[in-house]
Amino acid sequence: MRHRKTVAKLNRTASHRKAMFSNLAMQLFEHKKIRTTKSKAKAVRPFVERLITFAKKGDLASRRQVLKTVRDKKVVKELFEEVAPTFENRNGGYTRIVKLGQRLGDGAELAYLELVGFEGVRKEKKEKASKKDAKKKKAAKEKTKEAVEETSEE
């Protein structure tokens, strides 16, 4: 019997759901913020918070427990060395769900699932990317300017 078993099935088999939760958790730990549907965010939240609680312990048994679900060793290392120390004095509530509205294609409710305290991390990456793009555009303009000057000389 499944009395009082409150698992959001999300129209997936158990193995598919487990793999999806693992992938969402890996992306969250890697990028500190992910955009997904509201129902997936609500379902994966306890899963992620449990992994962070394991990481706060920091011992070998906890690392192995996390590695059972999150298979990428780089992500687990980042979780134990970067994410867990920031939540050292916090007892739960490591994630935040920010609702975004409906998706245009199918009307699904979208939301950001983000780690509390890492709000500016993703923005810094975007700023670096925009600086690189600006440099590339500037270089392209200079090349076209040189090409125009060469053709006008001929």
N, CA, C and O atoms as a GROMACS GRO file, in nm:
protein
  616
    1MET      N    1   0.083  -0.118   0.000
    1MET     CA    2   0.000   0.000   0.000
    1MET      C    3   0.088   0.124   0.000
    1MET      O    4   0.201   0.123   0.048
    2ARG      N    5   0.033   0.231  -0.055
    2ARG     CA    6   0.112   0.354  -0.060
    2ARG      C    7   0.050   0.464   0.025
    2ARG      O    8   0.047   0.580  -0.015
    3HIS      N    9   0.002   0.427   0.143
    3HIS     CA   10  -0.056   0.527   0.232
    3HIS      C   11   0.050   0.630   0.272
    3HIS      O   12   0.161   0.595   0.312
    4ARG      N   13   0.012   0.756   0.260
    4ARG     CA   14   0.096   0.870   0.300
    4ARG      C   15   0.229   0.877   0.227
    4ARG      O   16   0.324   0.937   0.277
    5LYS      N   17   0.237   0.819   0.111
    5LYS     CA   18   0.357   0.831   0.027
    5LYS      C   19   0.331   0.948  -0.067
    5LYS      O   20   0.253   0.935  -0.162
    6THR      N   21   0.395   1.058  -0.044
    6THR     CA   22   0.367   1.177  -0.123
    6THR      C   23   0.486   1.209  -0.214
    6THR      O   24   0.562   1.302  -0.190
    7VAL      N   25   0.499   1.130  -0.317
    7VAL     CA   26   0.604   1.154  -0.416
    7VAL      C   27   0.538   1.208  -0.542
    7VAL      O   28   0.443   1.149  -0.592
    8ALA      N   29   0.587   1.319  -0.591
    8ALA     CA   30   0.536   1.373  -0.717
    8ALA      C   31   0.590   1.286  -0.830
    8ALA      O   32   0.710   1.283  -0.855
    9LYS      N   33   0.502   1.215  -0.897
    9LYS     CA   34   0.546   1.118  -0.998
    9LYS      C   35   0.586   1.185  -1.130
    9LYS      O   36   0.671   1.132  -1.202
   10LEU      N   37   0.527   1.298  -1.161
   10LEU     CA   38   0.561   1.375  -1.281
   10LEU      C   39   0.548   1.295  -1.411
   10LEU      O   40   0.620   1.320  -1.508
   11ASN      N   41   0.457   1.198  -1.412
   11ASN     CA   42   0.434   1.113  -1.530
   11ASN      C   43   0.560   1.043  -1.578
   11ASN      O   44   0.583   1.032  -1.699
   12ARG      N   45   0.641   0.997  -1.486
   12ARG     CA   46   0.764   0.927  -1.520
   12ARG      C   47   0.776   0.800  -1.438
   12ARG      O   48   0.716   0.787  -1.331
   13THR      N   49   0.854   0.706  -1.490
   13THR     CA   50   0.883   0.586  -1.411
   13THR      C   51   0.981   0.623  -1.299
   13THR      O   52   1.039   0.732  -1.301
   14ALA      N   53   0.998   0.535  -1.205
   14ALA     CA   54   1.086   0.564  -1.091
   14ALA      C   55   1.230   0.587  -1.136
   14ALA      O   56   1.296   0.678  -1.086
   15SER      N   57   1.278   0.506  -1.229
   15SER     CA   58   1.416   0.521  -1.275
   15SER      C   59   1.435   0.651  -1.352
   15SER      O   60   1.537   0.718  -1.337
   16HIS      N   61   1.335   0.688  -1.435
   16HIS     CA   62   1.343   0.812  -1.511
   16HIS      C   63   1.340   0.933  -1.416
   16HIS      O   64   1.414   1.030  -1.434
   17ARG      N   65   1.254   0.925  -1.315
   17ARG     CA   66   1.243   1.033  -1.217
   17ARG      C   67   1.372   1.048  -1.138
   17ARG      O   68   1.418   1.160  -1.114
   18LYS      N   69   1.432   0.938  -1.099
   18LYS     CA   70   1.559   0.941  -1.025
   18LYS      C   71   1.669   1.004  -1.109
   18LYS      O   72   1.747   1.085  -1.060
   19ALA      N   73   1.676   0.966  -1.237
   19ALA     CA   74   1.777   1.022  -1.327
   19ALA      C   75   1.754   1.171  -1.349
   19ALA      O   76   1.849   1.249  -1.354
   20MET      N   77   1.626   1.211  -1.363
   20MET     CA   78   1.594   1.352  -1.383
   20MET      C   79   1.633   1.435  -1.261
   20MET      O   80   1.690   1.543  -1.275
   21PHE      N   81   1.602   1.384  -1.141
   21PHE     CA   82   1.639   1.455  -1.018
   21PHE      C   83   1.790   1.469  -1.008
   21PHE      O   84   1.840   1.574  -0.969
   22SER      N   85   1.861   1.364  -1.042
   22SER     CA   86   2.007   1.368  -1.037
   22SER      C   87   2.061   1.473  -1.133
   22SER      O   88   2.151   1.550  -1.098
   23ASN      N   89   2.007   1.477  -1.255
   23ASN     CA   90   2.053   1.574  -1.354
   23ASN      C   91   2.020   1.718  -1.312
   23ASN      O   92   2.102   1.807  -1.328
   24LEU      N   93   1.899   1.739  -1.259
   24LEU     CA   94   1.862   1.872  -1.213
   24LEU      C   95   1.951   1.917  -1.098
   24LEU      O   96   1.991   2.033  -1.091
   25ALA      N   97   1.982   1.825  -1.007
   25ALA     CA   98   2.069   1.858  -0.893
   25ALA      C   99   2.209   1.893  -0.942
   25ALA      O  100   2.269   1.990  -0.894
   26MET      N  101   2.262   1.816  -1.036
   26MET     CA  102   2.395   1.845  -1.089
   26MET      C  103   2.400   1.983  -1.152
   26MET      O  104   2.493   2.060  -1.128
   27GLN      N  105   2.300   2.015  -1.233
   27GLN     CA  106   2.296   2.145  -1.298
   27GLN      C  107   2.283   2.258  -1.197
   27GLN      O  108   2.342   2.365  -1.214
   28LEU      N  109   2.205   2.235  -1.092
   28LEU     CA  110   2.188   2.337  -0.989
   28LEU      C  111   2.319   2.363  -0.916
   28LEU      O  112   2.354   2.479  -0.892
   29PHE      N  113   2.391   2.259  -0.881
   29PHE     CA  114   2.517   2.277  -0.810
   29PHE      C  115   2.623   2.340  -0.900
   29PHE      O  116   2.709   2.414  -0.854
   30GLU      N  117   2.615   2.310  -1.028
   30GLU     CA  118   2.713   2.364  -1.123
   30GLU      C  119   2.685   2.511  -1.156
   30GLU      O  120   2.777   2.593  -1.158
   31HIS      N  121   2.558   2.544  -1.182
   31HIS     CA  122   2.523   2.679  -1.227
   31HIS      C  123   2.463   2.768  -1.119
   31HIS      O  124   2.446   2.888  -1.139
   32LYS      N  125   2.430   2.710  -1.004
   32LYS     CA  126   2.373   2.779  -0.888
   32LYS      C  127   2.229   2.826  -0.911
   32LYS      O  128   2.166   2.874  -0.817
   33LYS      N  129   2.177   2.813  -1.034
   33LYS     CA  130   2.042   2.857  -1.064
   33LYS      C  131   1.997   2.786  -1.191
   33LYS      O  132   2.069   2.786  -1.291
   34ILE      N  133   1.878   2.725  -1.188
   34ILE     CA  134   1.828   2.658  -1.308
   34ILE      C  135   1.684   2.702  -1.333
   34ILE      O  136   1.610   2.737  -1.241
   35ARG      N  137   1.647   2.699  -1.459
   35ARG     CA  138   1.510   2.733  -1.500
   35ARG      C  139   1.440   2.605  -1.539
   35ARG      O  140   1.487   2.532  -1.627
   36THR      N  141   1.328   2.576  -1.474
   36THR     CA  142   1.255   2.452  -1.498
   36THR      C  143   1.108   2.478  -1.472
   36THR      O  144   1.068   2.590  -1.441
   37THR      N  145   1.026   2.374  -1.484
   37THR     CA  146   0.885   2.391  -1.452
   37THR      C  147   0.866   2.397  -1.301
   37THR      O  148   0.948   2.346  -1.225
   38LYS      N  149   0.758   2.460  -1.259
   38LYS     CA  150   0.733   2.478  -1.116
   38LYS      C  151   0.716   2.343  -1.046
   38LYS      O  152   0.762   2.326  -0.934
   39SER      N  153   0.649   2.248  -1.112
   39SER     CA  154   0.626   2.118  -1.048
   39SER      C  155   0.757   2.040  -1.032
   39SER      O  156   0.776   1.974  -0.930
   40LYS      N  157   0.846   2.048  -1.131
   40LYS     CA  158   0.976   1.982  -1.117
   40LYS      C  159   1.058   2.048  -1.008
   40LYS      O  160   1.125   1.980  -0.930
   41ALA      N  161   1.054   2.180  -1.001
   41ALA     CA  162   1.129   2.252  -0.898
   41ALA      C  163   1.081   2.213  -0.759
   41ALA      O  164   1.162   2.193  -0.668
   42LYS      N  165   0.950   2.203  -0.741
   42LYS     CA  166   0.896   2.164  -0.611
   42LYS      C  167   0.931   2.020  -0.576
   42LYS      O  168   0.953   1.988  -0.459
   43ALA      N  169   0.937   1.934  -0.678
   43ALA     CA  170   0.967   1.793  -0.652
   43ALA      C  171   1.114   1.770  -0.621
   43ALA      O  172   1.147   1.686  -0.538
   44VAL      N  173   1.204   1.844  -0.688
   44VAL     CA  174   1.348   1.821  -0.671
   44VAL      C  175   1.404   1.895  -0.549
   44VAL      O  176   1.514   1.865  -0.504
   45ARG      N  177   1.330   1.990  -0.498
   45ARG     CA  178   1.380   2.071  -0.385
   45ARG      C  179   1.419   1.988  -0.263
   45ARG      O  180   1.530   2.007  -0.212
   46PRO      N  181   1.335   1.895  -0.212
   46PRO     CA  182   1.378   1.815  -0.096
   46PRO      C  183   1.498   1.727  -0.127
   46PRO      O  184   1.582   1.702  -0.040
   47PHE      N  185   1.505   1.679  -0.251
   47PHE     CA  186   1.617   1.595  -0.295
   47PHE      C  187   1.748   1.673  -0.286
   47PHE      O  188   1.848   1.622  -0.235
   48VAL      N  189   1.748   1.797  -0.335
   48VAL     CA  190   1.867   1.882  -0.335
   48VAL      C  191   1.905   1.921  -0.192
   48VAL      O  192   2.022   1.920  -0.156
   49GLU      N  193   1.805   1.955  -0.113
   49GLU     CA  194   1.834   1.998   0.025
   49GLU      C  195   1.894   1.883   0.106
   49GLU      O  196   1.979   1.906   0.192
   50ARG      N  197   1.850   1.762   0.079
   50ARG     CA  198   1.907   1.646   0.147
   50ARG      C  199   2.055   1.627   0.108
   50ARG      O  200   2.138   1.595   0.193
   51LEU      N  201   2.086   1.646  -0.020
   51LEU     CA  202   2.225   1.634  -0.065
   51LEU      C  203   2.313   1.741   0.001
   51LEU      O  204   2.427   1.713   0.038
   52ILE      N  205   2.262   1.861   0.015
   52ILE     CA  206   2.339   1.969   0.079
   52ILE      C  207   2.362   1.936   0.226
   52ILE      O  208   2.469   1.964   0.280
   53THR      N  209   2.262   1.877   0.292
   53THR     CA  210   2.278   1.838   0.432
   53THR      C  211   2.387   1.733   0.446
   53THR      O  212   2.466   1.737   0.540
   54PHE      N  213   2.391   1.637   0.352
   54PHE     CA  214   2.500   1.539   0.353
   54PHE      C  215   2.634   1.608   0.335
   54PHE      O  216   2.731   1.575   0.403
   55ALA      N  217   2.640   1.704   0.243
   55ALA     CA  218   2.765   1.772   0.214
   55ALA      C  219   2.813   1.853   0.334
   55ALA      O  220   2.934   1.868   0.354
   56LYS      N  221   2.720   1.904   0.414
   56LYS     CA  222   2.760   1.981   0.532
   56LYS      C  223   2.832   1.894   0.633
   56LYS      O  224   2.919   1.942   0.706
   57LYS      N  225   2.798   1.765   0.640
   57LYS     CA  226   2.868   1.674   0.731
   57LYS      C  227   3.014   1.660   0.688
   57LYS      O  228   3.104   1.663   0.772
   58GLY      N  229   3.036   1.647   0.558
   58GLY     CA  230   3.170   1.650   0.504
   58GLY      C  231   3.253   1.523   0.521
   58GLY      O  232   3.369   1.523   0.481
   59ASP      N  233   3.199   1.416   0.577
   59ASP     CA  234   3.280   1.295   0.595
   59ASP      C  235   3.271   1.204   0.472
   59ASP      O  236   3.195   1.231   0.378
   60LEU      N  237   3.349   1.099   0.474
   60LEU     CA  238   3.358   1.009   0.359
   60LEU      C  239   3.226   0.938   0.332
   60LEU      O  240   3.186   0.923   0.216
   61ALA      N  241   3.158   0.897   0.437
   61ALA     CA  242   3.030   0.828   0.419
   61ALA      C  243   2.928   0.920   0.352
   61ALA      O  244   2.851   0.876   0.266
   62SER      N  245   2.927   1.047   0.389
   62SER     CA  246   2.836   1.143   0.327
   62SER      C  247   2.871   1.165   0.180
   62SER      O  248   2.782   1.174   0.096
   63ARG      N  249   3.000   1.173   0.150
   63ARG     CA  250   3.044   1.190   0.011
   63ARG      C  251   2.999   1.071  -0.073
   63ARG      O  252   2.954   1.088  -0.187
   64ARG      N  253   3.012   0.951  -0.018
   64ARG     CA  254   2.969   0.832  -0.092
   64ARG      C  255   2.818   0.829  -0.110
   64ARG      O  256   2.768   0.785  -0.213
   65GLN      N  257   2.746   0.876  -0.009
   65GLN     CA  258   2.600   0.882  -0.018
   65GLN      C  259   2.558   0.977  -0.131
   65GLN      O  260   2.465   0.947  -0.205
   66VAL      N  261   2.625   1.090  -0.143
   66VAL     CA  262   2.594   1.186  -0.249
   66VAL      C  263   2.635   1.128  -0.384
   66VAL      O  264   2.564   1.146  -0.483
   67LEU      N  265   2.748   1.059  -0.390
   67LEU     CA  266   2.795   1.001  -0.517
   67LEU      C  267   2.701   0.892  -0.568
   67LEU      O  268   2.705   0.859  -0.687
   68LYS      N  269   2.618   0.835  -0.482
   68LYS     CA  270   2.521   0.736  -0.527
   68LYS      C  271   2.419   0.798  -0.622
   68LYS      O  272   2.372   0.732  -0.714
   69THR      N  273   2.386   0.925  -0.599
   69THR     CA  274   2.285   0.989  -0.682
   69THR      C  275   2.345   1.086  -0.783
   69THR      O  276   2.299   1.092  -0.897
   70VAL      N  277   2.446   1.161  -0.744
   70VAL     CA  278   2.511   1.256  -0.834
   70VAL      C  279   2.642   1.191  -0.880
   70VAL      O  280   2.737   1.182  -0.803
   71ARG      N  281   2.646   1.147  -1.003
   71ARG     CA  282   2.758   1.066  -1.051
   71ARG      C  283   2.882   1.144  -1.094
   71ARG      O  284   2.988   1.085  -1.112
   72ASP      N  285   2.871   1.273  -1.111
   72ASP     CA  286   2.983   1.355  -1.159
   72ASP      C  287   3.070   1.398  -1.040
   72ASP      O  288   3.024   1.472  -0.952
   73LYS      N  289   3.194   1.352  -1.037
   73LYS     CA  290   3.283   1.380  -0.924
   73LYS      C  291   3.319   1.528  -0.914
   73LYS      O  292   3.338   1.579  -0.804
   74LYS      N  293   3.329   1.597  -1.026
   74LYS     CA  294   3.359   1.741  -1.023
   74LYS      C  295   3.248   1.819  -0.954
   74LYS      O  296   3.274   1.910  -0.876
   75VAL      N  297   3.124   1.782  -0.984
   75VAL     CA  298   3.010   1.850  -0.923
   75VAL      C  299   3.004   1.820  -0.773
   75VAL      O  300   2.974   1.908  -0.694
   76VAL      N  301   3.033   1.696  -0.735
   76VAL     CA  302   3.034   1.659  -0.593
   76VAL      C  303   3.144   1.734  -0.520
   76VAL      O  304   3.124   1.779  -0.406
   77LYS      N  305   3.259   1.749  -0.583
   77LYS     CA  306   3.368   1.824  -0.522
   77LYS      C  307   3.327   1.970  -0.501
   77LYS      O  308   3.353   2.028  -0.396
   78GLU      N  309   3.262   2.028  -0.602
   78GLU     CA  310   3.215   2.167  -0.591
   78GLU      C  311   3.110   2.179  -0.480
   78GLU      O  312   3.109   2.277  -0.406
   79LEU      N  313   3.023   2.080  -0.470
   79LEU     CA  314   2.920   2.080  -0.366
   79LEU      C  315   2.984   2.079  -0.227
   79LEU      O  316   2.942   2.155  -0.140
   80PHE      N  317   3.083   1.993  -0.206
   80PHE     CA  318   3.145   1.979  -0.075
   80PHE      C  319   3.237   2.095  -0.041
   80PHE      O  320   3.249   2.132   0.076
   81GLU      N  321   3.304   2.154  -0.142
   81GLU     CA  322   3.404   2.258  -0.114
   81GLU      C  323   3.352   2.401  -0.127
   81GLU      O  324   3.404   2.491  -0.062
   82GLU      N  325   3.250   2.424  -0.210
   82GLU     CA  326   3.199   2.560  -0.230
   82GLU      C  327   3.060   2.582  -0.169
   82GLU      O  328   3.038   2.678  -0.096
   83VAL      N  329   2.969   2.492  -0.200
   83VAL     CA  330   2.830   2.513  -0.161
   83VAL      C  331   2.808   2.487  -0.012
   83VAL      O  332   2.750   2.570   0.058
   84ALA      N  333   2.852   2.372   0.036
   84ALA     CA  334   2.825   2.332   0.175
   84ALA      C  335   2.883   2.429   0.278
   84ALA      O  336   2.814   2.460   0.375
   85PRO      N  337   3.006   2.479   0.262
   85PRO     CA  338   3.057   2.574   0.363
   85PRO      C  339   2.977   2.702   0.375
   85PRO      O  340   2.975   2.764   0.482
   86THR      N  341   2.910   2.744   0.267
   86THR     CA  342   2.831   2.867   0.277
   86THR      C  343   2.704   2.846   0.359
   86THR      O  344   2.648   2.942   0.412
   87PHE      N  345   2.660   2.722   0.371
   87PHE     CA  346   2.539   2.691   0.449
   87PHE      C  347   2.572   2.633   0.586
   87PHE      O  348   2.487   2.570   0.649
   88GLU      N  349   2.693   2.652   0.632
   88GLU     CA  350   2.739   2.593   0.759
   88GLU      C  351   2.648   2.629   0.877
   88GLU      O  352   2.617   2.543   0.959
   89ASN      N  353   2.606   2.754   0.886
   89ASN     CA  354   2.526   2.800   1.000
   89ASN      C  355   2.377   2.803   0.969
   89ASN      O  356   2.300   2.866   1.043
   90ARG      N  357   2.335   2.737   0.863
   90ARG     CA  358   2.195   2.741   0.822
   90ARG      C  359   2.134   2.601   0.837
   90ARG      O  360   2.193   2.503   0.792
   91ASN      N  361   2.018   2.593   0.900
   91ASN     CA  362   1.951   2.465   0.920
   91ASN      C  363   1.835   2.450   0.822
   91ASN      O  364   1.719   2.470   0.859
   92GLY      N  365   1.865   2.415   0.700
   92GLY     CA  366   1.761   2.395   0.599
   92GLY      C  367   1.731   2.524   0.524
   92GLY      O  368   1.786   2.630   0.556
   93GLY      N  369   1.644   2.513   0.426
   93GLY     CA  370   1.608   2.630   0.345
   93GLY      C  371   1.722   2.676   0.257
   93GLY      O  372   1.750   2.796   0.249
   94TYR      N  373   1.788   2.582   0.192
   94TYR     CA  374   1.905   2.615   0.110
   94TYR      C  375   1.868   2.661  -0.029
   94TYR      O  376   1.950   2.721  -0.099
   95THR      N  377   1.744   2.634  -0.072
   95THR     CA  378   1.704   2.668  -0.207
   95THR      C  379   1.584   2.762  -0.205
   95THR      O  380   1.513   2.774  -0.105
   96ARG      N  381   1.563   2.828  -0.318
   96ARG     CA  382   1.453   2.923  -0.334
   96ARG      C  383   1.388   2.895  -0.470
   96ARG      O  384   1.457   2.869  -0.568
   97ILE      N  385   1.255   2.902  -0.474
   97ILE     CA  386   1.182   2.887  -0.600
   97ILE      C  387   1.120   3.022  -0.634
   97ILE      O  388   1.042   3.078  -0.557
   98VAL      N  389   1.158   3.075  -0.751
   98VAL     CA  390   1.105   3.203  -0.798
   98VAL      C  391   1.018   3.176  -0.920
   98VAL      O  392   1.068   3.126  -1.021
   99LYS      N  393   0.891   3.207  -0.911
   99LYS     CA  394   0.799   3.179  -1.021
   99LYS      C  395   0.819   3.280  -1.134
   99LYS      O  396   0.841   3.399  -1.109
  100LEU      N  397   0.812   3.231  -1.258
  100LEU     CA  398   0.838   3.315  -1.376
  100LEU      C  399   0.716   3.341  -1.463
  100LEU      O  400   0.718   3.434  -1.544
  101GLY      N  401   0.612   3.263  -1.449
  101GLY     CA  402   0.497   3.277  -1.537
  101GLY      C  403   0.483   3.154  -1.624
  101GLY      O  404   0.538   3.049  -1.592
  102GLN      N  405   0.409   3.168  -1.733
  102GLN     CA  406   0.381   3.052  -1.817
  102GLN      C  407   0.471   3.048  -1.940
  102GLN      O  408   0.509   3.151  -1.996
  103ARG      N  409   0.503   2.925  -1.982
  103ARG     CA  410   0.580   2.903  -2.103
  103ARG      C  411   0.488   2.926  -2.222
  103ARG      O  412   0.371   2.888  -2.219
  104LEU      N  413   0.539   2.988  -2.327
  104LEU     CA  414   0.457   3.022  -2.443
  104LEU      C  415   0.406   2.898  -2.517
  104LEU      O  416   0.291   2.898  -2.561
  105GLY      N  417   0.487   2.797  -2.531
  105GLY     CA  418   0.448   2.682  -2.612
  105GLY      C  419   0.331   2.604  -2.556
  105GLY      O  420   0.234   2.578  -2.628
  106ASP      N  421   0.339   2.565  -2.428
  106ASP     CA  422   0.236   2.478  -2.372
  106ASP      C  423   0.169   2.533  -2.247
  106ASP      O  424   0.082   2.467  -2.190
  107GLY      N  425   0.207   2.651  -2.204
  107GLY     CA  426   0.143   2.712  -2.088
  107GLY      C  427   0.187   2.656  -1.954
  107GLY      O  428   0.123   2.680  -1.852
  108ALA      N  429   0.297   2.580  -1.953
  108ALA     CA  430   0.346   2.524  -1.827
  108ALA      C  431   0.403   2.636  -1.739
  108ALA      O  432   0.466   2.729  -1.789
  109GLU      N  433   0.378   2.625  -1.608
  109GLU     CA  434   0.431   2.724  -1.513
  109GLU      C  435   0.582   2.706  -1.502
  109GLU      O  436   0.629   2.595  -1.475
  110LEU      N  437   0.658   2.812  -1.523
  110LEU     CA  438   0.803   2.807  -1.514
  110LEU      C  439   0.850   2.870  -1.383
  110LEU      O  440   0.781   2.953  -1.325
  111ALA      N  441   0.968   2.828  -1.338
  111ALA     CA  442   1.024   2.882  -1.214
  111ALA      C  443   1.176   2.867  -1.217
  111ALA      O  444   1.230   2.779  -1.284
  112TYR      N  445   1.243   2.955  -1.143
  112TYR     CA  446   1.385   2.938  -1.118
  112TYR      C  447   1.400   2.863  -0.987
  112TYR      O  448   1.331   2.894  -0.890
  113LEU      N  449   1.488   2.766  -0.984
  113LEU     CA  450   1.530   2.702  -0.860
  113LEU      C  451   1.673   2.746  -0.838
  113LEU      O  452   1.760   2.716  -0.920
  114GLU      N  453   1.698   2.819  -0.729
  114GLU     CA  454   1.830   2.874  -0.707
  114GLU      C  455   1.877   2.847  -0.565
  114GLU      O  456   1.796   2.829  -0.473
  115LEU      N  457   2.008   2.845  -0.549
  115LEU     CA  458   2.067   2.830  -0.417
  115LEU      C  459   2.068   2.966  -0.347
  115LEU      O  460   2.108   3.066  -0.406
  116VAL      N  461   2.024   2.968  -0.223
  116VAL     CA  462   2.019   3.092  -0.147
  116VAL      C  463   2.163   3.138  -0.120
  116VAL      O  464   2.247   3.059  -0.078
  117GLY      N  465   2.190   3.265  -0.144
  117GLY     CA  466   2.323   3.320  -0.121
  117GLY      C  467   2.413   3.319  -0.243
  117GLY      O  468   2.523   3.374  -0.238
  118PHE      N  469   2.369   3.258  -0.352
  118PHE     CA  470   2.448   3.254  -0.475
  118PHE      C  471   2.380   3.331  -0.588
  118PHE      O  472   2.395   3.296  -0.704
  119GLU      N  473   2.304   3.434  -0.554
  119GLU     CA  474   2.224   3.504  -0.654
  119GLU      C  475   2.309   3.572  -0.761
  119GLU      O  476   2.269   3.573  -0.878
  120GLY      N  477   2.423   3.629  -0.725
  120GLY     CA  478   2.503   3.704  -0.821
  120GLY      C  479   2.601   3.620  -0.901
  120GLY      O  480   2.667   3.673  -0.990
  121VAL      N  481   2.613   3.492  -0.872
  121VAL     CA  482   2.714   3.409  -0.937
  121VAL      C  483   2.688   3.396  -1.085
  121VAL      O  484   2.780   3.408  -1.165
  122ARG      N  485   2.566   3.372  -1.122
  122ARG     CA  486   2.534   3.353  -1.263
  122ARG      C  487   2.548   3.483  -1.341
  122ARG      O  488   2.587   3.482  -1.457
  123LYS      N  489   2.517   3.595  -1.278
  123LYS     CA  490   2.528   3.724  -1.344
  123LYS      C  491   2.673   3.755  -1.379
  123LYS      O  492   2.701   3.812  -1.484
  124GLU      N  493   2.766   3.718  -1.291
  124GLU     CA  494   2.907   3.742  -1.319
  124GLU      C  495   2.950   3.667  -1.444
  124GLU      O  496   3.025   3.720  -1.526
  125LYS      N  497   2.902   3.543  -1.459
  125LYS     CA  498   2.936   3.466  -1.578
  125LYS      C  499   2.882   3.534  -1.702
  125LYS      O  500   2.948   3.538  -1.805
  126LYS      N  501   2.760   3.588  -1.693
  126LYS     CA  502   2.702   3.658  -1.807
  126LYS      C  503   2.780   3.784  -1.841
  126LYS      O  504   2.800   3.815  -1.958
  127GLU      N  505   2.826   3.855  -1.738
  127GLU     CA  506   2.903   3.976  -1.762
  127GLU      C  507   3.034   3.944  -1.833
  127GLU      O  508   3.075   4.015  -1.925
  128LYS      N  509   3.100   3.835  -1.791
  128LYS     CA  510   3.223   3.793  -1.857
  128LYS      C  511   3.195   3.759  -2.002
  128LYS      O  512   3.271   3.796  -2.091
  129ALA      N  513   3.086   3.688  -2.025
  129ALA     CA  514   3.050   3.650  -2.162
  129ALA      C  515   3.020   3.774  -2.246
  129ALA      O  516   3.059   3.780  -2.362
  130SER      N  517   2.952   3.871  -2.188
  130SER     CA  518   2.919   3.992  -2.264
  130SER      C  519   3.045   4.072  -2.296
  130SER      O  520   3.053   4.134  -2.403
  131LYS      N  521   3.143   4.073  -2.206
  131LYS     CA  522   3.270   4.142  -2.234
  131LYS      C  523   3.342   4.074  -2.350
  131LYS      O  524   3.400   4.141  -2.436
  132LYS      N  525   3.340   3.939  -2.351
  132LYS     CA  526   3.403   3.866  -2.461
  132LYS      C  527   3.333   3.897  -2.592
  132LYS      O  528   3.398   3.917  -2.695
  133ASP      N  529   3.201   3.901  -2.589
  133ASP     CA  530   3.124   3.933  -2.710
  133ASP      C  531   3.156   4.073  -2.759
  133ASP      O  532   3.168   4.096  -2.880
  134ALA      N  533   3.170   4.168  -2.667
  134ALA     CA  534   3.202   4.305  -2.706
  134ALA      C  535   3.339   4.312  -2.772
  134ALA      O  536   3.357   4.383  -2.871
  135LYS      N  537   3.436   4.237  -2.719
  135LYS     CA  538   3.570   4.234  -2.780
  135LYS      C  539   3.564   4.174  -2.920
  135LYS      O  540   3.629   4.224  -3.012
  136LYS      N  541   3.485   4.068  -2.937
  136LYS     CA  542   3.473   4.005  -3.069
  136LYS      C  543   3.409   4.101  -3.169
  136LYS      O  544   3.454   4.110  -3.284
  137LYS      N  545   3.306   4.171  -3.127
  137LYS     CA  546   3.240   4.266  -3.216
  137LYS      C  547   3.333   4.379  -3.255
  137LYS      O  548   3.334   4.424  -3.370
  138LYS      N  549   3.412   4.426  -3.158
  138LYS     CA  550   3.507   4.534  -3.186
  138LYS      C  551   3.611   4.488  -3.286
  138LYS      O  552   3.646   4.561  -3.379
  139ALA      N  553   3.662   4.365  -3.267
  139ALA     CA  554   3.761   4.310  -3.361
  139ALA      C  555   3.701   4.294  -3.500
  139ALA      O  556   3.767   4.322  -3.600
  140ALA      N  557   3.577   4.251  -3.508
  140ALA     CA  558   3.511   4.233  -3.637
  140ALA      C  559   3.492   4.368  -3.707
  140ALA      O  560   3.510   4.378  -3.828
  141LYS      N  561   3.456   4.472  -3.632
  141LYS     CA  562   3.440   4.605  -3.690
  141LYS      C  563   3.571   4.656  -3.745
  141LYS      O  564   3.575   4.716  -3.853
  142GLU      N  565   3.680   4.634  -3.670
  142GLU     CA  566   3.812   4.678  -3.717
  142GLU      C  567   3.851   4.607  -3.845
  142GLU      O  568   3.907   4.670  -3.936
  143LYS      N  569   3.822   4.477  -3.855
  143LYS     CA  570   3.854   4.402  -3.977
  143LYS      C  571   3.775   4.455  -4.095
  143LYS      O  572   3.830   4.472  -4.204
  144THR      N  573   3.647   4.481  -4.075
  144THR     CA  574   3.567   4.533  -4.186
  144THR      C  575   3.612   4.674  -4.226
  144THR      O  576   3.610   4.709  -4.344
  145LYS      N  577   3.653   4.753  -4.128
  145LYS     CA  578   3.703   4.888  -4.156
  145LYS      C  579   3.829   4.881  -4.241
  145LYS      O  580   3.845   4.956  -4.337
  146GLU      N  581   3.920   4.787  -4.204
  146GLU     CA  582   4.043   4.769  -4.281
  146GLU      C  583   4.013   4.722  -4.422
  146GLU      O  584   4.076   4.766  -4.518
  147ALA      N  585   3.916   4.632  -4.436
  147ALA     CA  586   3.878   4.579  -4.567
  147ALA      C  587   3.821   4.691  -4.655
  147ALA      O  588   3.849   4.697  -4.774
  148VAL      N  589   3.740   4.778  -4.595
  148VAL     CA  590   3.683   4.889  -4.670
  148VAL      C  591   3.793   4.985  -4.715
  148VAL      O  592   3.789   5.034  -4.828
  149GLU      N  593   3.889   5.013  -4.629
  149GLU     CA  594   3.999   5.102  -4.664
  149GLU      C  595   4.083   5.044  -4.777
  149GLU      O  596   4.126   5.118  -4.866
  150GLU      N  597   4.107   4.912  -4.774
  150GLU     CA  598   4.186   4.848  -4.881
  150GLU      C  599   4.112   4.857  -5.015
  150GLU      O  600   4.174   4.885  -5.118
  151THR      N  601   3.985   4.834  -5.013
  151THR     CA  602   3.908   4.839  -5.138
  151THR      C  603   3.900   4.983  -5.191
  151THR      O  604   3.898   5.003  -5.312
  152SER      N  605   3.894   5.082  -5.103
  152SER     CA  606   3.885   5.222  -5.148
  152SER      C  607   4.020   5.266  -5.206
  152SER      O  608   4.022   5.352  -5.294
  153GLU      N  609   4.131   5.210  -5.158
  153GLU     CA  610   4.263   5.245  -5.210
  153GLU      C  611   4.282   5.191  -5.350
  153GLU      O  612   4.349   5.253  -5.434
  154GLU      N  613   4.223   5.077  -5.376
  154GLU     CA  614   4.237   5.015  -5.510
  154GLU      C  615   4.152   5.089  -5.607
  154GLU      O  616   4.149   5.054  -5.725
   0.00000   0.00000   0.00000
